[in-house]
């Protein structure tokens, strides 16, 4: 159904943590005619503040719910905003599409090739708009960077270096199992994942476990950098091969997730390398005063920059604001464009596409390809730091049976894809 721009758009928030609160309030504040009917979370400790803020903005309280399926059954709801832990992203997106809802889903959008394929199928079969939470795809400076590269002024692309070198980490101590806190539905929180006793180290540090994520630095942050690099390079298909080295470098604790990963993607015409790490406070993300101004980052210390080397110059590109600059011989500045943090534009694009039925800036097909880059890097690491071959057309893993087996996630009864 196509809605006119004057019709209201009714949203439901699924997962009321910090990021979910930011996203839903942004959509409500940045676009006219948006109402939020539900705030859904399995933890009663979450959602109170966003419900209060939404009540101030729209004059009535959203309903609190714990089961997303009851939300999806409500025909008033036009779209779901899915900001759960990552192991829920694919099942929740598929359920929402099957219920006739459009979807905004945070990154990383999926944790396996099967999840990605079924998300794409669900969106297409049910004719749903799915916008991925890779907001750089709504940044004006990302479009101009892509146009500059496509024009040939950077020359032939030789190599691409992507960075997500986040500052600091701390030792991780696995807490003992304990009863689930009152107000938390632990079984529903686990959802498709294996049934295990409650543990606060799983609940509050879920991004440190392969069962629930692709890793805090990799899946939560490096996914943005890889997605932006793919966008400005014209959205290439998957690599021919991926190799990932690294490990727990700073603290040899019991975490599943490494704190240092170096990845090389063979894109056939050029390699893309990715440095994903957590150490050293001399590296930092683009500061707020740069993200919301016409300034450029100090590229040498910028933790999330992209360097694109062509035969005629090198482009430095910022993530989440920061713009881009191109330098030539003797560090001559050849071109540049400033850039702002793109959340507002990305939220507005999603609501506009719900109403117009146009393809959003971050469609599920591209979100799945960018997620696959991160997931394949992790599979290389988890299979003993061995090369993973890929068929770029189908995404099939070749030459590494252990990686292929790890890519096949299992789902509990009642939570199958």
C-alpha positions as CSV (number, residue, x, y, z in Angstrom):
1,X,0.0,0.0,0.0
2,X,1.2,3.5,-0.9
3,X,0.7,6.2,1.7
4,X,0.5,9.9,1.0
5,X,2.9,12.2,2.6
6,X,0.0,13.6,4.7
7,X,-0.9,10.2,6.2
8,X,0.6,9.3,9.6
9,X,3.1,6.5,9.8
10,X,2.9,4.2,12.8
11,X,6.1,2.7,14.1
12,X,7.0,0.0,16.7
13,X,10.3,-0.1,18.4
14,X,11.7,-3.6,18.9
15,X,14.6,-3.5,21.4
16,X,14.7,-0.4,23.7
17,X,18.3,-0.1,24.5
18,X,20.5,3.0,23.9
19,X,20.7,2.8,20.1
20,X,17.0,2.0,19.8
21,X,16.1,5.0,21.9
22,X,18.2,7.2,19.6
23,X,16.8,5.9,16.4
24,X,13.1,6.0,17.4
25,X,13.3,9.5,18.9
26,X,15.2,10.6,15.8
27,X,12.5,9.3,13.5
28,X,9.8,10.9,15.6
29,X,11.5,14.3,15.7
30,X,12.9,14.5,12.2
31,X,9.8,13.6,10.2
32,X,6.2,14.9,10.4
33,X,3.3,12.5,10.8
34,X,5.3,9.8,12.6
35,X,3.7,8.1,15.7
36,X,5.1,5.3,17.8
37,X,2.5,2.9,19.1
38,X,4.7,0.2,20.7
39,X,8.0,0.0,22.6
40,X,8.8,-3.7,22.8
41,X,11.6,-5.3,24.9
42,X,11.9,-8.5,26.9
43,X,13.6,-6.6,29.8
44,X,11.3,-4.4,31.9
45,X,14.3,-2.3,33.0
46,X,14.5,-1.0,29.4
47,X,12.1,1.3,27.6
48,X,10.9,3.5,30.4
49,X,12.8,6.6,29.4
50,X,12.0,6.4,25.7
51,X,8.3,5.8,26.5
52,X,8.3,9.0,28.7
53,X,10.1,11.0,25.9
54,X,7.7,9.8,23.3
55,X,4.7,10.6,25.5
56,X,6.0,14.2,25.6
57,X,6.4,14.4,21.9
58,X,3.2,12.8,20.7
59,X,0.8,13.3,23.6
60,X,0.2,9.7,24.5
61,X,2.2,6.8,25.8
62,X,3.3,4.0,23.5
63,X,2.2,0.6,24.7
64,X,4.9,-1.5,26.4
65,X,5.1,-5.1,25.0
66,X,7.4,-8.0,25.5
67,X,6.6,-10.2,22.5
68,X,7.3,-8.7,19.1
69,X,4.9,-11.2,17.5
70,X,2.0,-9.5,19.2
71,X,3.2,-6.2,17.9
72,X,3.5,-7.5,14.3
73,X,-0.1,-8.8,14.6
74,X,-1.4,-5.2,15.0
75,X,-2.6,-3.9,11.6
76,X,-2.2,-0.3,12.7
77,X,1.6,-0.7,12.7
78,X,3.3,0.3,9.4
79,X,6.9,-0.5,10.2
80,X,9.1,-2.0,12.8
81,X,12.4,-0.5,14.0
82,X,14.6,-3.4,15.0
83,X,17.4,-2.5,17.4
84,X,17.8,-5.8,19.3
85,X,21.1,-7.8,19.8
86,X,22.3,-9.0,16.5
87,X,21.2,-12.6,16.8
88,X,17.6,-11.4,16.6
89,X,18.0,-9.1,13.5
90,X,17.3,-11.7,10.8
91,X,14.4,-13.5,12.5
92,X,12.7,-10.3,13.6
93,X,13.1,-8.8,10.1
94,X,11.7,-11.9,8.5
95,X,8.7,-12.1,10.9
96,X,8.0,-8.4,10.4
97,X,8.0,-8.7,6.6
98,X,5.8,-11.7,6.7
99,X,3.3,-9.7,8.8
100,X,3.3,-7.0,6.2
101,X,5.5,-4.5,8.0
102,X,8.3,-2.4,6.6
103,X,11.5,-2.6,8.5
104,X,14.4,-0.5,9.7
105,X,17.1,-3.0,11.0
106,X,20.4,-2.0,12.7
107,X,23.7,-3.4,11.6
108,X,25.1,-5.9,11.4
109,X,21.9,-7.0,9.7
110,X,22.7,-10.7,9.7
111,X,25.2,-13.3,11.0
112,X,25.2,-15.9,8.2
113,X,24.7,-16.2,4.5
114,X,21.4,-18.1,5.0
115,X,20.1,-15.3,7.2
116,X,20.9,-12.7,4.6
117,X,19.4,-14.7,1.8
118,X,16.2,-15.3,3.6
119,X,15.9,-11.6,4.6
120,X,16.2,-10.6,1.0
121,X,13.6,-13.2,0.0
122,X,11.2,-12.1,2.7
123,X,11.4,-8.4,1.7
124,X,10.9,-9.2,-2.0
125,X,8.1,-11.8,-1.5
126,X,6.1,-9.5,0.8
127,X,7.0,-6.3,-1.1
128,X,8.4,-4.6,2.0
129,X,10.8,-1.7,2.4
130,X,13.8,-2.7,4.4
131,X,16.3,0.0,5.4
132,X,19.5,-1.1,7.0
133,X,21.0,1.0,9.8
134,X,24.1,1.9,7.8
135,X,23.4,5.6,7.8
136,X,26.5,6.7,5.8
137,X,24.4,5.7,2.7
138,X,22.3,8.8,3.3
139,X,25.3,11.2,3.6
140,X,25.6,13.8,0.8
141,X,29.4,13.6,1.0
142,X,29.3,9.8,0.5
143,X,27.4,10.4,-2.8
144,X,29.9,13.0,-3.9
145,X,32.8,10.7,-3.0
146,X,31.3,7.9,-5.1
147,X,30.8,10.3,-8.0
148,X,34.4,11.6,-7.8
149,X,35.7,8.0,-7.9
150,X,33.3,7.0,-10.7
151,X,34.5,10.0,-12.8
152,X,38.0,8.6,-13.0
153,X,39.7,11.6,-11.4
154,X,41.3,9.4,-8.8
155,X,42.6,7.1,-11.5
156,X,42.4,3.3,-11.4
157,X,41.8,2.0,-7.9
158,X,44.9,0.2,-6.7
159,X,44.2,-0.6,-3.0
160,X,41.8,0.3,-0.3
161,X,42.6,0.5,3.5
162,X,39.7,0.6,6.0
163,X,40.2,1.3,9.7
164,X,38.2,0.7,12.8
165,X,41.0,1.1,15.4
166,X,38.9,2.0,18.5
167,X,40.5,3.3,21.6
168,X,41.1,1.1,24.6
169,X,39.8,-2.1,26.0
170,X,39.7,-3.6,29.5
171,X,40.1,-7.1,30.9
172,X,36.9,-9.2,30.8
173,X,36.0,-11.5,33.7
174,X,33.3,-14.1,33.1
175,X,30.8,-13.9,35.9
176,X,29.1,-17.0,37.3
177,X,25.7,-18.2,36.2
178,X,22.8,-16.8,38.3
179,X,19.0,-16.6,38.3
180,X,17.7,-14.1,35.7
181,X,16.8,-10.7,37.2
182,X,13.1,-10.1,37.9
183,X,11.4,-8.5,34.9
184,X,13.7,-10.2,32.3
185,X,12.3,-12.9,30.0
186,X,15.7,-14.7,29.5
187,X,14.2,-17.4,27.3
188,X,12.8,-14.9,24.9
189,X,16.0,-12.8,25.0
190,X,17.9,-15.9,23.9
191,X,15.3,-16.5,21.2
192,X,16.9,-18.5,18.3
193,X,20.2,-19.0,20.3
194,X,21.0,-22.1,22.4
195,X,19.2,-22.4,25.7
196,X,21.8,-21.6,28.5
197,X,21.5,-20.5,32.1
198,X,21.3,-16.8,32.7
199,X,24.7,-15.0,32.9
200,X,25.1,-11.3,33.3
201,X,28.3,-11.6,31.1
202,X,26.1,-12.8,28.3
203,X,23.2,-10.5,28.9
204,X,25.1,-7.2,29.3
205,X,28.1,-8.1,27.2
206,X,26.4,-9.9,24.4
207,X,28.7,-8.4,21.7
208,X,31.5,-10.5,23.2
209,X,29.9,-13.8,22.2
210,X,29.7,-15.4,18.7
211,X,26.3,-16.7,19.7
212,X,24.8,-13.2,19.7
213,X,27.0,-11.0,17.5
214,X,29.8,-10.7,15.1
215,X,31.9,-8.8,17.6
216,X,31.7,-5.4,19.1
217,X,34.4,-3.7,17.1
218,X,33.9,-5.7,13.9
219,X,30.2,-6.1,13.6
220,X,29.2,-3.0,15.6
221,X,31.6,-0.5,14.1
222,X,33.8,-2.0,11.3
223,X,30.6,-2.9,9.5
224,X,29.9,0.8,9.0
225,X,33.4,1.4,7.5
226,X,33.2,-1.6,5.1
227,X,29.7,-0.6,4.0
228,X,30.8,3.0,3.3
229,X,33.8,1.8,1.4
230,X,31.7,-0.5,-0.7
231,X,29.2,2.3,-1.4
232,X,31.7,4.8,-2.7
233,X,33.5,2.1,-4.8
234,X,30.2,1.4,-6.6
235,X,29.0,-1.5,-4.5
236,X,31.2,-4.4,-5.7
237,X,30.1,-8.0,-5.2
238,X,31.7,-10.2,-2.6
239,X,35.4,-10.9,-2.6
240,X,37.0,-13.9,-4.2
241,X,38.8,-14.8,-0.9
242,X,39.2,-13.5,2.7
243,X,41.9,-13.9,5.2
244,X,41.8,-12.8,8.8
245,X,44.5,-12.9,11.5
246,X,44.5,-11.6,15.0
247,X,43.4,-12.6,18.5
248,X,43.1,-11.5,22.1
249,X,46.2,-9.3,22.1
250,X,45.8,-7.0,25.1
251,X,44.1,-9.4,27.6
252,X,44.2,-13.1,27.2
253,X,40.8,-13.6,28.8
254,X,38.0,-16.0,28.0
255,X,36.1,-13.8,25.6
256,X,35.0,-15.4,22.3
257,X,35.7,-12.2,20.4
258,X,39.2,-11.1,19.4
259,X,40.3,-7.5,20.2
260,X,42.6,-7.3,17.2
261,X,41.8,-8.4,13.6
262,X,43.6,-7.7,10.4
263,X,41.6,-8.7,7.3
264,X,42.4,-8.8,3.6
265,X,39.7,-9.1,1.0
266,X,40.6,-10.1,-2.5
267,X,38.3,-8.0,-4.7
268,X,39.9,-9.3,-7.9
269,X,40.9,-5.9,-9.3
270,X,42.2,-4.5,-6.0
271,X,42.5,-5.6,-2.3
272,X,40.7,-4.1,0.6
273,X,42.4,-4.4,4.0
274,X,40.6,-3.8,7.3
275,X,42.2,-3.1,10.7
276,X,39.7,-3.7,13.5
277,X,41.1,-3.3,17.0
278,X,40.6,-1.9,20.5
279,X,43.7,-0.4,22.1
280,X,45.5,2.9,22.6
281,X,43.8,6.2,23.3
282,X,45.8,8.0,20.6
283,X,43.2,6.6,18.1
284,X,39.7,8.1,18.3
285,X,36.5,8.4,16.2
286,X,35.7,11.6,14.4
287,X,34.8,14.1,17.2
288,X,31.4,15.7,17.5
289,X,32.8,19.2,16.6
290,X,33.9,17.8,13.3
291,X,30.8,15.6,12.6
292,X,28.5,18.7,12.8
293,X,30.8,21.2,11.1
294,X,32.7,22.0,8.0
295,X,36.0,20.8,9.6
296,X,38.0,17.7,8.5
297,X,39.4,15.1,10.9
298,X,43.1,14.8,11.7
299,X,43.4,11.8,9.4
300,X,46.5,10.3,11.0
301,X,44.7,9.7,14.4
302,X,41.2,9.1,12.9
303,X,40.1,5.6,14.1
304,X,37.5,5.0,11.5
305,X,38.9,6.5,8.3
306,X,39.0,4.9,4.8
307,X,42.0,5.4,2.5
308,X,41.3,4.8,-1.3
309,X,44.5,4.8,-3.4
310,X,44.2,5.5,-7.1
311,X,46.8,6.0,-9.7
312,X,46.3,9.7,-9.6
313,X,45.7,10.4,-5.9
314,X,44.6,9.1,-2.6
315,X,41.2,9.8,-1.0
316,X,40.7,10.1,2.8
317,X,37.1,9.4,3.7
318,X,35.4,9.9,7.1
319,X,32.7,7.8,8.6
320,X,29.6,9.3,10.3
321,X,30.7,12.8,9.2
322,X,34.1,14.2,8.4
323,X,33.8,14.5,4.6
324,X,36.6,13.5,2.2
325,X,39.8,15.0,0.8
326,X,41.9,13.9,-2.1
327,X,45.7,14.5,-2.2
328,X,48.2,14.2,-5.1
329,X,51.9,14.6,-5.5
330,X,53.7,16.5,-2.8
331,X,50.5,16.3,-0.7
332,X,48.7,18.8,-3.0
333,X,45.0,19.1,-2.2
334,X,43.1,18.1,-5.3
335,X,39.5,18.0,-4.1
336,X,37.4,17.9,-1.0
337,X,33.9,17.9,0.4
338,X,32.8,18.4,4.0
339,X,30.2,16.1,5.6
340,X,27.8,15.9,8.4
341,X,26.6,13.1,10.7
342,X,23.8,11.5,8.5
343,X,21.4,10.0,11.1
344,X,18.7,12.5,10.5
345,X,18.8,12.2,6.7
346,X,18.8,8.4,7.0
347,X,15.7,8.3,9.3
348,X,13.9,10.7,7.0
349,X,14.8,8.6,3.9
350,X,13.2,5.5,5.6
351,X,9.9,7.3,6.4
352,X,9.8,8.8,2.9
353,X,10.3,5.4,1.3
354,X,7.5,3.8,3.5
355,X,5.2,6.5,1.9
356,X,6.5,6.5,-1.6
357,X,7.5,2.8,-1.9
358,X,10.8,3.8,-3.5
359,X,14.0,1.8,-2.8
360,X,15.7,3.2,0.3
361,X,19.3,4.4,0.4
362,X,20.4,1.4,2.4
363,X,18.5,-1.5,0.9
364,X,18.6,-5.0,2.4
365,X,20.5,-6.4,-0.6
366,X,23.5,-4.1,0.1
367,X,23.2,-4.5,3.9
368,X,23.5,-8.2,3.5
369,X,26.6,-7.9,1.2
370,X,28.3,-5.6,3.7
371,X,27.4,-7.9,6.6
372,X,28.8,-10.9,4.6
373,X,32.2,-9.1,4.4
374,X,32.3,-9.0,8.2
375,X,30.9,-12.5,8.7
376,X,33.4,-14.0,6.2
377,X,36.3,-12.3,8.0
378,X,35.1,-13.8,11.3
379,X,34.7,-17.2,9.7
380,X,38.3,-17.1,8.5
381,X,39.5,-16.2,12.0
382,X,37.3,-18.8,13.7
383,X,38.4,-21.6,11.3
384,X,42.0,-21.3,12.5
385,X,43.0,-18.1,10.6
386,X,42.6,-19.9,7.3
387,X,41.8,-18.6,3.9
388,X,38.1,-18.6,2.9
389,X,37.3,-18.8,-0.8
390,X,34.0,-17.3,-2.0
391,X,31.9,-17.5,-5.1
392,X,31.2,-13.7,-5.5
393,X,28.0,-14.4,-7.4
394,X,26.4,-16.9,-5.0
395,X,28.3,-16.3,-1.7
396,X,29.1,-20.0,-1.4
397,X,32.2,-20.7,0.7
398,X,34.9,-22.8,-1.0
399,X,38.1,-24.4,0.1
400,X,37.3,-24.2,3.8
401,X,34.8,-26.8,5.1
402,X,35.2,-25.7,8.7
403,X,34.2,-22.1,7.8
404,X,31.3,-23.4,5.8
405,X,30.1,-25.4,8.8
406,X,30.4,-22.4,11.1
407,X,28.3,-20.4,8.8
408,X,25.3,-22.7,9.3
409,X,23.8,-21.3,12.4
410,X,21.2,-23.4,14.4
411,X,17.9,-22.1,15.7
412,X,15.8,-23.3,18.6
413,X,12.3,-24.8,18.0
414,X,9.9,-22.0,17.5
415,X,12.5,-19.5,16.3
416,X,13.5,-21.1,13.0
417,X,14.1,-18.8,10.1
